[in-house]
Amino acid sequence: MTLYVAFIFWLSSAPRPAPPFLRWKGADKLFHLAEYAPLGSLLLRAFSRACSPSYRRAMGLFTILAGLAVGSADEFYQSFIPTRASSLWDLMADGIGVLAGKFLYGLKVARTP
């Protein structure tokens, strides 16, 4: 998971995040969602292995809070990159990505016998 967070920050360091044919209004929100969905899965997996199953709701909440903390730090970091911008909308897309990853990992675990 630490490597994946480092990968997120490495992507945030890129001066041009997308090739020209993918630069349409709102495309970056899809990139944020796709970037943070695996983080949501990794976080829930880590919390699931570290906690007792009786703390199921807490694990979900911790996943969301930790994902938003990474997203906030990432947006703050991007505010210092000359060709990048920090945005609350990007943070919201990060949060939706974390929720999607959490949900998909939960489905996978529920289907595993």
N, C-alpha and C positions, 0 to 999 in steps of 0.2 A: 504494500500500500504506500509506503514511503517513496518508493521509486515512481509510483504513478503520480503522486503529488509533485515530485520533482519534474516529471514529464509535463504536467500541467503548467508549471512555472516556466519551463523551457519553451513551451509553445507560446506563452505570454510574452516572451522576450523577442519573438519574431517581429521584424519591422512591418511586414505585410502578411497578415494572417491567412489570406486566401488568394488563390489565383484570380486573375481578372474575370474569367467567365463565371465565377461564383460570387461576385460582388454585387448582389442585388439587395434591395432593402429588406432587412430582417434575416438575411442569410447567416449573419454572425450569431444570431440567437439559436439557430439550429446547431451550429458548431459548439456553442456553449452547452446545450442540452446533450449532445453526443459525447462531449468531453467529460461531463460530470455524471452521466448515468453509470459508467463503470466504477466511478468513485463511490457512488451510493451503494452499489453491490459489494464492493470491497469493504466499506465501512460496516455495513450490516453483518457481513460474514465475520469480520474481526470481533464485533461486539457479541455476536451469537456464540462464538467460541470462547469468549472471555467471561460470559455471564451465564447464570442459571436460566433455564427456560422460563422460570416464574417471573423473570424481569422482561418479558417480551415487549411490553409497551415502552418501557424505559429504553430498550435497545433501539426501537424505532425512533424515539425522540432524540437519543444521543446521535444516531446516524444523521438525522436532519440537521441538528445543531452543529455537529462536526463538519458536515458538508458545507453549511453556510459559513462557518468560520474559515474554511479553506477558500471558498469563493470570495469572501470579504477580503482576505489577505491577498488573493490573486488580483482583485480589482484595485486594491490599494497599490500593489506592485506595478500594475499596468499604468497607473497615473504618472509614474516616473519614466516610462518608455516614450521617447519623443514621438513616434508615429502611432501610438496606441492611445485609447481613451478609456476612462473608467466610467461605468454607468450602473445606475440602480437597475435598469432593465436587464443588463447583462447578469447581475447578481440574481435577479429573479429567474432568468433562464437557467442559471447554475442550480438554483434550488429546485426547479422543476426537473432538471436532469437527475439530481440526487434522489428525488422522490420516485422518478421512473426506475432508476437502478435499484432502489430499495424494494419497490413493488415487484420488479422482475425477479430479483433474487428470492423474495418471499414466495413467489409462485414456484420457482425451481425447487426450493426446500419443501414446500407443501406437496409436491408431486413425487419427491424422492421417497421410496419405501423404507 
